[in-house]
C-alpha cells in the first residue's frame, strides 16, 4: 500500500511538472507600473497641482484670518462690547468656513486619488490581460496581491506590461 501511494504521488508530481512545462507563466508588479507609467505620473502631477492650489488658498485664508484677529485685538479697547461681540462672531464664522474648506479640499483630494487610482488599476489589468493573451501566457500573477514570495526574473514581465500600458495610455489619452 505504501509503495502504491508513493508511486501515485511521484506519478502526480511528474504529470504536474510536465503539464506546467508547456505553460507560460509571468508575474508583474502593479505598483511599479502605477508609479513608472506615464498615466501614473500624470495622475501624481494632477494631484500635486490640486494640492498646491488648495494649500495656497488655505494659507491665503489663514493670513486674512490672522489680519482680522490682529484688527480685532487692536480695536478691542475702543469698541463697545456689542461691536466686539459682532466682530468676534464674524471671525468665528470665517474660522469655521476655513475649517470646512480645508476638510472639503482634503475629501476632494482623497476622492480624486481613489477614482483615478481605480481607473488606473482597471486599465493596467486590461492591458496585462491583453498582453498575456497576445503572448500566449497560461497565467500572469500580480506580485504583491498574488502573494508571490519569489519569482525568477525570467518570468517577470513588469517592464513589458509597463511598455504596453504606456502605449495604451498614449493612444487613449483624453
Secondary structure as the mmCIF struct_conf table of DSSP 4:
data_model
#
loop_
_struct_conf.conf_type_id
_struct_conf.id
_struct_conf.beg_label_comp_id
_struct_conf.beg_label_asym_id
_struct_conf.beg_label_seq_id
_struct_conf.end_label_comp_id
_struct_conf.end_label_asym_id
_struct_conf.end_label_seq_id
HELX_RH_AL_P HELX_RH_AL_P1 UNK A 2 UNK A 21
TURN_TY1_P TURN_TY1_P1 UNK A 22 UNK A 22
BEND BEND1 UNK A 23 UNK A 23
STRN STRN1 UNK A 25 UNK A 28
HELX_RH_AL_P HELX_RH_AL_P2 UNK A 30 UNK A 36
BEND BEND2 UNK A 37 UNK A 37
HELX_RH_AL_P HELX_RH_AL_P3 UNK A 38 UNK A 75
TURN_TY1_P TURN_TY1_P2 UNK A 76 UNK A 78
BEND BEND3 UNK A 79 UNK A 79
HELX_RH_AL_P HELX_RH_AL_P4 UNK A 81 UNK A 134
TURN_TY1_P TURN_TY1_P3 UNK A 135 UNK A 136
BEND BEND4 UNK A 138 UNK A 138
STRN STRN2 UNK A 139 UNK A 142
TURN_TY1_P TURN_TY1_P4 UNK A 143 UNK A 147
BEND BEND5 UNK A 149 UNK A 149
HELX_RH_3T_P HELX_RH_3T_P1 UNK A 153 UNK A 155
STRN STRN3 UNK A 156 UNK A 156
HELX_RH_AL_P HELX_RH_AL_P5 UNK A 158 UNK A 172
#
